[in-house]
Amino acid sequence: MKLFALKKSLHGLTSVCLGTLASLTLTLPTNAAEKIYFVYDSLIVSIPVRSLEIYANEGRLTQQLRQYFNLAGTSEEERQAFREALSTPVEVNPVDLSRLLNTDEGERILNYVGKVFNIQGGRNGKYLIRGALVQAAFNPAGLTLINFLNRLATDVQIDVKKAIELSREIELIVQGTYLFTEEVEKLAQAEAQQDPDVDFSQLTDPRQPGPFTVSNYRWNLVDRNRDRAFYVEMYQPQTLADESVPVVVISHGLASRPEDFGKWARHLASYGYVVAVPQHPGSDIQQTKAFLEGLSRQIFIREEFIDRPLDISYTIDELERRNQGQFSGKLDLNNVGVVGHSFGGYTVLAVAGATPDFERLKQMCDLEIGDLNTALLLQCRALKLERKDYNFKDERVTALFVVNPVNSGLFGSKSLAKIDIPVFISAGSYDPATPFIFEQAVSFPRLEVPDKYLQLQEGQAHVDFSQLDAGIIDTVQKTTKLTLPSPQLLDSYTNSMMLSFFEVYIENNPQYRPFLQSAYGEYLSQDQEFKTYIITEESSLKLGRAIEQFIRQNNITIPSEN
């Protein structure tokens, strides 16, 4: 793996965050806000907003701003980057921004930022920031930092100590992601050296489609006990096997839809699987549209933490009801595989037996560094559920494959220890939505099952950008200086692992076991800029120790698990 390139890319992402923070730090005033005050213990330094505006528009340094730059020790390159940041507009729909900042997640982010950007006297500036952001977004020139400055309702003081802490936390995330990625690479290489010699070129290629022609159709279901209607995208081979047809259920992520996972479903179905992909209303693309159109106040409905796992079990119930008729009794519904992406990862982990730990989640949500974990923002919503023992385990589920799962806040060691079936976790090194350092690296060692696997895909960034918008890849690359791998390469990494895992643990097919080795990850990665690494239970303890050492060395506070 090109670790230097990875570290450079991660620092590129961090620079965006720090650049924005620095820009905001050097920016904030009243409808006539005149000054920004920097407070560090008893030391107070102020900068007139007008000085920033002159610098942004003319490139001219006033005496006050020059003194501040000298005090901060900024280079000429940093000064020019700061000037560009002051006046570069951010493309954002002001109505959408307003709605987002009024969600639970938006409120949490604003509260965190408001600890740094205070109203004079030290009060949290979250409401001041929200109002100025929305007003600036409505400006014909777009949302720029200068426009933001000119719409603040009062002078603002910056808590420099808090700003330094935030900068340190961001740097820790970058450093930790780099170190854990490097650790997984080393562990995978060590395992590969011990794996039996296999000529993979002479074996069936699980990356390629199988021999079956696939048909796709839809069921419309109603669970009357919950008054919940949803549809299920069904994929199956046109000709079923004579008996014991394997079944897999896929749970989509937040703001997604079943059709988005057709590529995975078709791949499995081409090898003889019947695959069901249920809609999760309340956390799908329709809910997102309702939010953006002002028909809902939240990005997802809080009760989805409960309804999503029940959707999976209800889908399996429906397969049982239709088995004798539609499928001639051929479906093996005592050994069902489940797949979950992102929020779907939480969903199927719950179906596999993991139970929410609300006390631990509250402690996680109270940690300031947790505000930098975007996946935790979602999980903290669960604290508003009725506190009781939720158990969604479905005994018919016997193998679990999760991709970029949302999980670490809700499921600690005690929760994950309740899972007693084989587990495969797939993660991405560039994932900003469910960061590897927070969500997958820490969860893998907590699993106590002997049959467990962790796959890290370099450059995988949570979603297939090509499905979202033709220009989004260009935007990401220009903003973060990232080069992303092709969706086809990432699909080949995922498809081969998913099929092999279910062939071994659902179909009991030993011919696919060699593909679950670290050596196969090396084979897949040949001549590829973006590689994939696979580790097994053998490396779990070592990864766990590396994480513990990182936590100790950096004095990171995490909730204890008694």
N, C-alpha and C positions, 0 to 999 in steps of 0.2 A: 504494500500500500504506500502511496505517496503521502507520507505523514506531513511533510512540509507543506504540500498543497492543501491538505486538510486543515492544518493549523492556520494557514494563510486565509482560507475561506472562512473559518470560524472567526478569525479576528476581523475579517471583513464584515461579518454579521454584527460583531461586537462594536465595531467602529460606527456602524449605523446607529446602534442604540446609544453609545457614548456621545456620538456627535450630536444626536438629538438632545440628549441630556445636557451636554455642555451648552448647546445653543439655547435651550430653555433656561439654563442656569444663568446665562448672560443676557436674559431677556425677560422682562415682565413689568408693566406699569398701569395707571388709572385712565379712565375715560380721559383722564388727563394724568395718568400715572407718570410721574416725572423721574423717579429713580428706582433702581434695584439696590437693595441692601444685602451685602454678604456678611453673615454673622458667624464668627468662629470664636466661641467662648466670649471674652470681653472685647475682642477686636471686631470692629464694624467698618466695612468699606462700601462706598456707594458709587454707582455708575449712572449718569443721566441716560434716560432712554433716547434722548435726542442724539447722543453720541453714537449710539448703535445705529440709528436711522441714517445718520450722515455716513457712517462707515459702509453700511449696506448699499446705499445709493451712489455714493461718490468714491468709495475706497479710501477716504481721508480719515486719518486718525486724529481725534481731538486729544487734548492734553490728558483728560481724565482716562480715556480708553487706552492711550499709550501707557500711562502709568500702571493701569491694571494688567495689560499684556506683559509688561516688564516684570511686574510682581508675580504673575503666574508663570513666567518663564516660557512663554509660547514661542515657537519657531515661526518663520515667515510662511512656511507651508501650512502650518496649523491656522495661522491668521487668515490666509486666503480661503481655506476650507470653511472656516467659521463665517466669513463674509458670504460665501456661496450658500451656506446653510440658512443664513438670515433671510435671504430673498427668494430661495427656490420654493415654488408652490408645491404643495402636496395635493394630488388629485383625490378629492373625497366629496361625496354627496353630503351637503350640510344636514339634510333631513335624516339621512341614515346615520350620520355621526351623532346627531342629537339623540336618536333612539338608542344607539349603542351605548352612549355614555349614561343613559338612564336605566340600563339593565343592572342586574345584580353584579355581573362580571365587570361592567364599566364602572360601577360605583366602587368596586374593590380596587381597581387599577387607579382610579382618581384618588382614593384615600391614601394609597401607597405613595403616589407622586406628591400629594399634598403634604406629606410629612417633610418633604424637602423644601417645597415651595410654599412658604407660610404667609399668611396675612400678618402684617406687622403686629408684634406682640407674641408671635409664636403659634397662633391658631392654624389648624390644618386648612390649606388653601384650595381644597378640592372643588368647592362650588364656584369659587372665583375662576379657577382654571377651566371648568366645564363651560361656563358662560362665555368666556373669552374665546375658547376654541370654536364653539358653535357660531358665534358672531363673526369671527374671522373667516370661517368657512363660507359664509354667505357673501363675502366680499368678492366683487367681480374679478379681482386680481388673484383670487384663490387663497387657500390657507397657507400663509407664510408666517414665519416667526415674527416678522415686523408687524404684520397685520394683527397677529395674536397680541403682541405688546400693546398696540394702540387701542385695544378693546378690553384691557384689564380695568377693573373698576377702582383699583386702589394700588398704591405702591406695595411691593412685595419684598419680603426678606427671604434669603436663601440660607438654609441651615447647611453650612459647608461640611460639618461633620457627617450629617446624614448623606449628603451628596457623595462624600468620599466612601462611605459604607456601601452605598449603592454601586459605585464604580467597582469596588472590591468584589462585591457579590457577582456582578456581571463577569468580571475577569475570572472569578473562581469557576463559573459555569463553563466558560471557554476552556480553561485549563483542565477542568475535570473531564469534559467531553473528549478533549484531546488525549488525556492520559488513559481513560477507560477504553477508548477506541484502540489505542496502541496496545493496551493490555489484552484485549480480545484478540487482536492480531497475533500477538506473541503466543497466547494460549492455543489458538487455532493451529499455528505452525508447529508447536510442540506436540499437539495431538496428531497432526498429520504425519509426523515422523514416526509415530508409533502405530499408525493404522496399517493394516495388511496391504500389500501391493495389489492394486486393482487396475486393469486396463479398461478405463471407463469408455473408451472409444469402441470397445467391442460389446458393450452392454446396450440394452434399450435406452434411448435418450428420453428421460422424463420431461424434457423441455418441449418436446415436439407433441402435437396433438395425437390422441389415440386413434384407434381404428373405427370408432363408432361415429355415425352421423348423428348430430344433436338436434333435438327439437325443443322449442321454447314456447311456453304458453303461460297464462295467468289464472290464478284463483282469486276470487274475491270472498273474503271470510268475515264473519261477525262472531265475536266472542260475547255472547249475550250476558254472561256473568259479570263482565266488565263494561258492557255497552261500548265495545271497541271494535270498529270496522277497519280492516286493513287488507291490502292485497299481497299476494305472494307470487314472485316470478319463479316459474318451474323450468328446470332444464333436465333433460333426460335423453339417453340414447334412444333412437327410434326403435331399436330392437333390444328388449331387455334380456338379460341372461336367463338361463333356465330356472335358477333359484338363487336365493341369498344375494339380492341386489343391494350393494352398499348405498347408504344415505348420508348426505352432508347438508347441514343447515348453515347459512351464512348470515351474519348480522352486520348491517351497514353502519357507517359512522354518522356523526352529527352533520346535519345539513347535506346529507347524501340521499341516495335512493337505491332500491334493489338493482335497477338496471345498470348502475355504475360498476357492479361486480359480475357482470355477465362474462367477462373474459376469464375470471377464475372459475366460474360455474361451468362454462363451456369446456374448459380444459378437463375438469374432473369428469363431466358427463361423457366426454369423448373416450374415456377409459371405462365406461360402464356405470358410473355413479348417477343416482338421482339426486339432484341438488335443488333445495328450496331456499329462496332468498326473500324473507318477509319484509314488508315495509314496517317502519316504526313511526307511526303518526305522532306528532308532538316533538320529534327531534329529527325530522327528515327535511328534505328540500322544500316541501310544502309549508312546513312551520317557519322555515327561514324566509320564504316569500311573504308569509303572513306578517312576520316581524317587520320586514322591509317596507311593506305596504301600510304599516300602522295598525294592522288588525290584531296584533298581539304585542304585549309589552316585553316579552322575553324571547331570547333566541331559541330556547327549548323549554318544554314544560317540565317542571320539577319532578312530577310523578313518573317521568320516564325511567328513573332509576328502578322503579318497581315494575312498570309495564313492559319494558323491553325484555327482561328475562322471561316473563310470562308469555310474551309473543312467541318466543322460541319453543317453549313447551306446548303452547297451543298449536303451533305449526306441526310439531311431531304428533300431537293428538289427531290432527286432521289427516296426516299421512296414515295413521292407524285406521281411521274411519274409512279411508278410501283404498286401503291396501288390498282387501279381498276382491273388490270390484274392479277398480281402475288398473291395479297393478297385479292382479291374479294371485295375490298373497305372497309375492316374491320379495317384498322389501324386508331387509333385516333391520328392524326397528328396536332391537335390543342392543345394538352396537352403532349408535349414531355418532358421526363426527360433527363438530361445530367449528366454525371459523368466525372470527370477529375482527373488525378493523376499527381502531380508535375507540369511540364510545361503544362500538360493537365489541371491542376487546373486554371492556368492563362487563358487558352483557353476558358474554359466554363464560367468562371467569366465574360470574355469579351462578350461571346454570351448572357449572362444573363443581360448585360447592363452596366457593369463597364467600364469606359473609361480611357485610360492612362493619367496620369498627369505628363507630361514631366518636368515641372519646379520643382515639388516636387522630382521627380526621380533624377534630377541632384543634388539637395541638398543632397539627401540620398547618392548618389555615391561619393560626395565630403567629406563625413564624414569618418574619419579614422576607427572608430569602424565598419563601414559598410563593410570593407574589410574582416572582420572575418565572414561575412554572405555569405556562398557559394551561396545561392539562389540569392543574390543581384548581384553577379558577372555576372550571366546570364542576369538579368534584365537591368543592365547598358548598355548592347549591344543595347538596344532599343533607346538610346540617339543618335545613328547614323542614325535612321530613319528620313524620312522627317517629320518635325514638322507640324502636322495639326490635326484637330479634327477627331479622329477615333471613329466610332460608329459601333459596330458589333452586336448590340442587335437583337435577333431573337424572335419575338413575339410568335412564336409557342412553345418556351421553357417555361415551367411553374414550374419546380422544379429542384433544383441544388444540387448535391452531390459532394463534392471535398475532395480528400485525399492528404495530404501533399502538399497543393497548393503553388506554387510560386506566390507571389502577392503583398507583403507589400510595395515594392519600387514603382511599377507601379500604385498601387491602394491605395490612401489614403482615408480619411473619405468621401470626396466629391465624389470620384469615386464609392466607395462601397455603398453610400447612393442612388445611381441610380438603384440599384438592388431592385426590388419590388416583388420578388417571394420567396417562402420558400427555405432556405439554410441549408445544413448540412455540417459541417466541421469536418473531421477526421484527427487527428494528432498523431505523435509518439514521445515518450519522449526521444528516442535515435537517432533521425533523424539528421545526420550531413549535409545532402544535403539541406533540407529546415527546418532549426532549429525552433522548436516550439516557442522559446522565440522571434524570429524575425518575423516569417511568419504567424503563426496561432493565437497565444495568443493575439497579438495586433490587428489582423484583426476582430476577432469575435465581440468585443464591437463596432466596427465601423459600422457594419451592422445595418440598421435601421428597417429591416422587423421584425414583431412580431413573425413569425414562423421561428426560427433559433435554431440550435443545435450545440454543440461542443462536440466531443468525443475524449478523450485522451486515447491512448493505451500504456500501459507501455511496454518498450522494443522494440517497433516498430521502425525500423531503416531505413525507407524509401522504401526499396526494399525487396523482398523475396530472400534472399541470396541463398536458395536452388535451385533456377532457374538459377543461374549464374555460379557457379563453385562448384564442390563437396568439395574442400578444403578451400573455402573462409571463412566458418564459423570458422574453426580451426585457420586460420590466424587472423581473427578479435579477437577471444577470447584470443589468445596468446599475441597479440599486446596490447589490451586494457583492458584485464582481465574482459571482459564483458561476461555475460551469456545471451544468446538470447532466447526469447520464440519460441515455435514451430510455423512454418508457418500455421499449421492447426488451432491453437488457434487464431492467428491473423485473419485468414480467417473467422473464426466463428464470431468474433467481427464485422468485416466489412460486411459480408454477411447479418447478422441479421439486422443491422442498415440500410443498403442500401435497402433491400427488404421492411422493415417496413416503411421507409421514403416514398418510391414511392407508396406503397399501400395506405398510408394516403393521399398523395398530388397529385398523378396522378390518382389513382383508386378510391379515396374518400371512402376508406374502413375503417370505425371506429374501426373495430376489431383489427387493428394493432397499434392503438394509444398508448395503454399501453406500447408497446415496446420502445417508444421514451421517456420514463421517466428515471430519475436517478435510480429509484429502479430496473429497469431492468438491468442496468449496474452492480449493486450489485449482482443480481441474476446470471448474466453471469460470474462474477468473483469469485463465490464461489469456495473455495479450490484451487484457481489458484495462483501461485507465481506472475505472471504478470497479472495485473488487468486492467479493462477498466472503465472509468468514463465518465458520460454523464451529461452535464448541458444544460439548456435552456435559453431563453430570460430573465427568471426571475433572473438569476445570472449574466447577461451581465454587468450591471452597476457596480456591486461589483468587477468583474474581471477588468474592466476598471479602477476603482479607485485604485486597488492594483498595476496595471501597472504604473499609474501616480505617485503614491507614491514612487515606486521603482526608477523611472526616476529622481524625485526631490531629493531623498535622496542620490543618487549616482552622481548627477550633470551631467547626460547624456544629450548631445545635440541632439535634433531631430528637423527636419524642422517643422516650425509652419504652420498651415493650416488656412488661413484667410477665 
